Amino acid sequence: MAMHEYMAVIESDASNREAYLNLGSLYSRMNRLGEAMECYRKALELGDDYLVHFNMGSLLYKTGEYKQAVLALEKSRRLNGSFTLTLLVMGLSFSRMRNHAGAQACFERVLVFEAGNRVALTALAIIELDKNNYDRSLELIDRILSADTANAGARKLRADVLYRMNRLDESASEIKSLRDQEDDYRAYDDFIRSIPLEIYTDRYGTIEEKIASLGKKAAPGDRDSLLSLSLCYLLAGDSDRAIDLLFKAKKSILN
């Protein structure tokens, strides 16, 4: 109905710029991107502003034309340098082109205007992680969590950073805490617990006997035994113990 209304307005007044913009936005939401772009081009012919360039840049980003997206978004930025959505999509476009320096500059600029912008903070944290700047990455993640302690994505990323920093006890603690709160972790735990322990019984004994045997054999630095023991505890449904042993195995490599 809205589409027909906008088309009727344009038919009666071909110079109605707002109708082209609204129809373009509607086409974009319907994933009719070619028609959306044509509407934005018509709107641009009737008047220049930062929003129409932003909309065109966003469409080009959606269609994977990242270089052209940056060019359109740069026009938007020049007309309104404080519009953070332009900077965000430009940063994402640079990221797609593997231009991390360009992406970082855009996301840093977003934080000048919105210090707590989670998209920019997360993107910068990942960029710093890829550059092995773990302290800076952790600082950015903690800024997200200071405002949203339950942000599961940030906490998963934090666990990864801590793991790479070899702060293994903290990483394990973060993972176990996530497991208690996240549906994906709980679902897997429930699945493991739903399987009768008898299914793991073979000629080497029950799962409890395997745990007891491996527990006697596993020396503090014996990585393979620790990994096997971790798997047994996981299958037995003791995820906390399984995680602890997994991280002990990691420590044995470092030592």
Disulfide bonds with the S-S distance in Angstrom:
none
